[in-house]
Amino acid sequence: MTDPRIALISATPLAIAPAAAAITDALPGATVWNLLDDRLLADARAEGEITASLAARMDGLIELALAGGADGVLLTCSQFGDRADRRDRGADGAAVLSADGPLFAEAVAAAPARVLLAASLESAADDSGTRLTSAFTDAGSSARVHAVVVPEAAVPLPASALVDVLATAISGVEEPYDVVVLAQYSLAEAAAPLAERFGVTVLDGPSAAARRLTAALAEGRR
């Protein structure tokens, strides 16, 4: 498949550019199709949880993408990840991925003893930290996850400024770590510069998802 159509389903515009860039890098011939519901997160905050009606809204977007001929679907919002995880690829005919399912799989595969999770929001750190820890536990790993929250990275920043604020926060972490995991798509463009600066593996969601989609498309060709 030389020109796959990849649908990105987003709940915030900030996630679109990092996800699209990762897909384009991994699959240069791909058509990126953006579906955005920028009220999903606000409505979830207002409700205090992902209600049945909000889940149905996300399911509807997934069905729209598949009906429109998407060869792969990526949910860029981690809070709705279970809507992707429960899909049946055999029935869908295409891979439907959660935002950080591939990221957590790569983190587990790296077999670290200690992980530093970087996030710009406390809620993202809590949510991702809990689910990443569960992924390690399910894999039989006793890896410890330590989170650092960087509020300065919660607003759009030029790439160099984003790297600087994250690097400053990471430099102040006293807990040892083997791998850095970036909890949000909006932080992804800092992954390579941070890896070079600190000399450790830095994993981000968009790149991990793009690699998984590439593998899924290759499997579909066989």
Secondary structure, 3 states (H helix, E strand, C coil): CCCCEEEEEECCHHHHHHHHHHHHHHCCCCEEEEEECCCHHHHHHHHCCCCHHHHHHHHHHHHHHHHCCCCEEEECCHHHHHHHHCCCHHHHCCEEECCCHHHHHHHHHCCCCEEEEEECCHHHHHHHHHHHHHHHHHCCCCCEEEEEECHHHHCCCCHHHHHHHHHHHHHCCCCCCCEEEECCHHHHHHHHHHHHHHCCEEEEHHHHHHHHHHHHHHHHHC
